[in-house]
Amino acid sequence: MSGFFAFTKKEFTEHLRSYKSVILVAVLFLFGMMSPLLAKMLPDIMSGMKMQGLTLSIPPTSALDAYGQFFKNIGQMGLVILLLIFSGLLSQDITKGTLIVLLAKGLPRHTVILSKFISALTLWTVGYALAAVTAYGYTVYLFGNTVVLNLFYALFCLWFFGVFVIALLLLASTVAQGNYGGLLLTAGVLIVLLILNSFPAVQKWNPVSLAANNTSLLSSQTDAHGMAITVWVSLGLIAAFLISAVSIFNKKRL
């Protein structure tokens, strides 16, 4: 257990020294702050634009639009930043051979996987929570304290998809070779899941729905109870990814 805490502390220290934690938290915070502002300013911006002599007119936006903008920003660019920040979560250590000495001294291999997962999960949770609280505060300030259905659940689903992405990236890094092999494999899997999500029969079993149906949850176009299946499937896949990553890493030659 002492080895687990020591290695996890090392991971947090490296994230701080490499500014990964600062970059991730700062970018997510900016998305959280900008989303309500952009939603508020959009009608004014569009009304001032003219296309072939026609003046565009957009009705006033609401808190629902602000949260929709938040989910769009975090669900797209935010997750891309997450992937780029943690693209070398395990692969860099394997490529550089920095784990050989630690493992030779008796550090269990499963500790490496779990510590890296927990450190990345913690940073993602802190950054996402800060972004969500900021977006909520600005939305209340700009649009009033409007009651929005399933807001917490929609926020949870997007956060949980980020957890799924981290677990997938960790597994891909144990399978693929090179510094960017895990990133490319993860991107490939996510693209396949995005394509599959275009089929309605697959959506409730597809983890991508956690990041695709947030806005529709707020407007009750997506059944909140039906999303529970997606959450449980994603939880099972996260556990399977971590178990597989540990199993493969135990047999991997460094």
C-alpha positions as CSV (number, residue, x, y, z in Angstrom):
1,M,0.0,0.0,0.0
2,S,2.9,2.4,0.7
3,G,4.2,1.7,-2.8
4,F,0.8,2.7,-4.2
5,F,0.6,6.0,-2.4
6,A,4.3,6.8,-3.2
7,F,3.8,6.1,-6.9
8,T,0.5,8.0,-7.0
9,K,2.2,11.0,-5.4
10,K,4.9,10.7,-8.1
11,E,2.3,10.8,-10.8
12,F,0.7,14.0,-9.3
13,T,4.1,15.6,-9.0
14,E,4.9,14.9,-12.6
15,H,1.6,16.3,-13.8
16,L,2.3,19.5,-11.9
17,R,5.9,19.8,-13.1
18,S,4.9,19.2,-16.7
19,Y,2.0,21.7,-16.3
20,K,-0.5,19.1,-17.6
21,S,-2.7,19.6,-14.6
22,V,-2.6,23.4,-15.0
23,I,-3.4,23.3,-18.7
24,L,-6.3,20.8,-18.3
25,V,-7.9,22.7,-15.4
26,A,-7.3,26.1,-17.1
27,V,-8.8,25.0,-20.4
28,L,-11.9,23.4,-18.8
29,F,-12.3,26.5,-16.6
30,L,-12.3,28.8,-19.8
31,F,-14.9,26.5,-21.4
32,G,-17.0,26.8,-18.3
33,M,-16.8,30.6,-18.3
34,M,-17.1,31.1,-22.0
35,S,-20.1,28.9,-22.7
36,P,-22.8,31.0,-21.0
37,L,-21.2,34.2,-22.3
38,L,-21.2,32.9,-25.9
39,A,-24.9,31.8,-25.6
40,K,-25.8,35.3,-24.2
41,M,-23.9,37.1,-27.0
42,L,-24.9,34.9,-29.9
43,P,-28.1,36.7,-30.9
44,D,-26.3,40.1,-30.9
45,I,-23.5,38.6,-33.0
46,M,-25.7,36.9,-35.5
47,S,-28.1,39.9,-35.8
48,G,-25.2,42.1,-36.9
49,M,-24.2,39.7,-39.7
50,K,-25.7,40.0,-43.2
51,M,-25.7,37.2,-45.7
52,Q,-26.5,38.2,-49.3
53,G,-28.4,41.2,-48.1
54,L,-30.5,39.3,-45.5
55,T,-30.3,40.2,-41.9
56,L,-30.3,37.2,-39.5
57,S,-32.5,37.4,-36.5
58,I,-32.2,35.0,-33.6
59,P,-34.6,34.8,-30.7
60,P,-33.3,35.5,-27.2
61,T,-31.3,32.7,-25.7
62,S,-32.0,31.0,-22.4
63,A,-30.3,29.0,-19.7
64,L,-30.9,25.9,-21.7
65,D,-28.8,27.3,-24.5
66,A,-26.0,28.2,-22.1
67,Y,-25.8,24.6,-20.8
68,G,-26.1,23.3,-24.3
69,Q,-23.1,25.4,-25.3
70,F,-21.2,24.0,-22.2
71,F,-21.9,20.4,-23.2
72,K,-20.9,21.1,-26.8
73,N,-17.6,22.7,-25.8
74,I,-16.6,20.2,-23.1
75,G,-18.0,17.2,-25.1
76,Q,-15.9,18.1,-28.1
77,M,-12.9,20.2,-27.5
78,G,-12.7,19.4,-23.8
79,L,-12.4,15.7,-24.4
80,V,-9.9,16.3,-27.2
81,I,-7.7,18.2,-24.7
82,L,-8.2,15.4,-22.2
83,L,-6.9,12.9,-24.8
84,L,-3.9,15.1,-25.7
85,I,-2.9,15.8,-22.1
86,F,-2.9,12.1,-21.1
87,S,-1.8,10.6,-24.5
88,G,1.5,9.6,-22.9
89,L,0.0,8.5,-19.6
90,L,1.7,5.1,-19.8
91,S,3.4,4.9,-23.1
92,Q,6.0,7.5,-22.3
93,D,7.2,5.6,-19.2
94,I,7.3,2.4,-21.3
95,T,9.2,4.1,-24.1
96,K,11.7,5.8,-21.8
97,G,12.2,2.7,-19.6
98,T,11.6,4.7,-16.4
99,L,9.4,1.9,-14.9
100,I,12.1,-0.7,-15.1
101,V,14.0,0.3,-11.9
102,L,10.8,0.8,-9.9
103,L,9.4,-2.6,-11.0
104,A,12.8,-4.2,-10.3
105,K,12.6,-2.9,-6.7
106,G,9.3,-4.7,-6.2
107,L,6.6,-2.2,-7.2
108,P,3.6,-4.3,-8.3
109,R,2.6,-3.8,-11.9
110,H,-1.1,-3.4,-11.1
111,T,0.0,-0.4,-8.9
112,V,1.3,1.4,-12.0
113,I,-2.0,1.0,-13.8
114,L,-4.2,2.0,-10.9
115,S,-2.1,4.9,-9.8
116,K,-2.1,6.4,-13.4
117,F,-5.8,5.9,-13.6
118,I,-6.5,7.5,-10.3
119,S,-4.2,10.5,-11.0
120,A,-5.8,11.2,-14.4
121,L,-9.3,10.7,-12.9
122,T,-8.6,13.1,-10.1
123,L,-7.3,15.8,-12.5
124,W,-10.3,15.3,-14.9
125,T,-12.7,15.5,-11.9
126,V,-11.2,18.7,-10.5
127,G,-11.1,20.4,-13.8
128,Y,-14.6,19.3,-14.9
129,A,-16.1,20.3,-11.5
130,L,-14.5,23.7,-11.7
131,A,-15.9,24.2,-15.2
132,A,-19.4,23.0,-14.3
133,V,-19.6,25.2,-11.2
134,T,-18.3,28.2,-13.2
135,A,-20.8,27.6,-16.0
136,Y,-23.6,27.3,-13.5
137,G,-22.6,30.5,-11.7
138,Y,-22.4,32.5,-15.0
139,T,-25.6,31.0,-16.3
140,V,-27.5,32.0,-13.1
141,Y,-26.0,35.5,-13.3
142,L,-26.8,36.0,-17.0
143,F,-30.1,34.2,-17.3
144,G,-31.5,34.0,-13.8
145,N,-31.9,31.0,-11.5
146,T,-34.0,29.0,-14.0
147,V,-34.9,25.4,-13.1
148,V,-33.4,23.0,-15.7
149,L,-34.5,19.4,-15.7
150,N,-31.9,16.6,-15.3
151,L,-29.1,19.1,-15.1
152,F,-27.0,17.2,-12.5
153,Y,-27.6,13.9,-14.3
154,A,-26.5,15.4,-17.7
155,L,-23.4,16.8,-16.0
156,F,-22.7,13.4,-14.5
157,C,-23.1,11.6,-17.8
158,L,-20.5,13.8,-19.5
159,W,-18.1,13.5,-16.6
160,F,-18.5,9.7,-16.6
161,F,-17.8,9.6,-20.4
162,G,-14.5,11.3,-19.6
163,V,-13.7,8.5,-17.1
164,F,-14.5,6.0,-19.8
165,V,-12.1,7.7,-22.2
166,I,-9.3,7.7,-19.6
167,A,-9.8,3.9,-18.9
168,L,-9.9,3.3,-22.7
169,L,-6.7,5.3,-23.2
170,L,-4.9,3.4,-20.5
171,L,-5.8,0.1,-22.0
172,A,-4.8,1.2,-25.5
173,S,-1.5,2.4,-24.1
174,T,-0.7,-1.1,-22.8
175,V,-1.6,-2.7,-26.1
176,A,-0.1,-0.3,-28.7
177,Q,3.5,0.5,-29.2
178,G,5.2,4.0,-29.2
179,N,4.4,7.3,-27.6
180,Y,1.3,7.9,-29.8
181,G,0.1,4.4,-30.4
182,G,-2.3,4.5,-27.5
183,L,-3.7,7.8,-28.6
184,L,-4.3,6.7,-32.1
185,L,-5.9,3.4,-31.0
186,T,-8.2,5.3,-28.6
187,A,-9.2,7.8,-31.3
188,G,-10.0,4.9,-33.7
189,V,-12.2,3.2,-31.1
190,L,-14.0,6.5,-30.4
191,I,-14.6,7.1,-34.1
192,V,-16.1,3.6,-34.4
193,L,-18.4,4.3,-31.4
194,L,-19.4,7.6,-33.0
195,I,-20.4,5.9,-36.2
196,L,-22.3,3.2,-34.3
197,N,-24.2,5.9,-32.4
198,S,-25.9,6.9,-35.6
199,F,-28.0,3.7,-35.3
200,P,-30.9,4.3,-32.8
201,A,-31.0,0.6,-31.7
202,V,-27.3,0.8,-30.5
203,Q,-27.5,4.2,-28.7
204,K,-28.6,3.0,-25.3
205,W,-25.7,0.5,-25.3
206,N,-23.1,2.9,-26.6
207,P,-21.0,5.0,-24.1
208,V,-20.8,7.8,-26.6
209,S,-24.4,8.5,-25.8
210,L,-23.2,9.9,-22.4
211,A,-21.6,12.8,-24.3
212,A,-24.1,13.1,-27.1
213,N,-27.5,13.2,-25.3
214,N,-26.7,15.8,-22.6
215,T,-28.7,18.7,-24.1
216,S,-31.6,16.4,-25.0
217,L,-31.7,15.2,-21.4
218,L,-32.3,18.8,-20.3
219,S,-35.2,19.2,-22.6
220,S,-36.6,15.7,-21.8
221,Q,-36.2,14.6,-25.4
222,T,-34.0,11.7,-24.0
223,D,-35.5,9.6,-21.2
224,A,-33.3,9.9,-18.1
225,H,-34.2,6.4,-16.9
226,G,-33.2,4.9,-20.3
227,M,-29.8,6.5,-19.9
228,A,-29.2,4.3,-16.8
229,I,-28.5,1.4,-19.2
230,T,-25.8,3.4,-20.9
231,V,-24.2,4.3,-17.5
232,W,-24.2,0.6,-16.4
233,V,-22.7,-0.5,-19.7
234,S,-20.0,2.1,-19.5
235,L,-19.2,1.2,-15.9
236,G,-18.8,-2.5,-16.9
237,L,-16.5,-1.5,-19.8
238,I,-14.4,0.8,-17.5
239,A,-13.9,-2.2,-15.1
240,A,-13.1,-4.5,-18.1
241,F,-10.6,-2.0,-19.5
242,L,-8.8,-1.7,-16.2
243,I,-8.7,-5.4,-15.6
244,S,-7.5,-6.0,-19.1
245,A,-4.9,-3.3,-18.8
246,V,-3.5,-4.9,-15.6
247,S,-3.5,-8.3,-17.2
248,I,-1.7,-7.2,-20.4
249,F,0.8,-5.0,-18.5
250,N,1.6,-8.0,-16.2
251,K,2.7,-9.9,-19.3
252,K,4.3,-7.0,-21.1
253,R,8.1,-7.0,-21.6
254,L,9.6,-3.6,-20.9
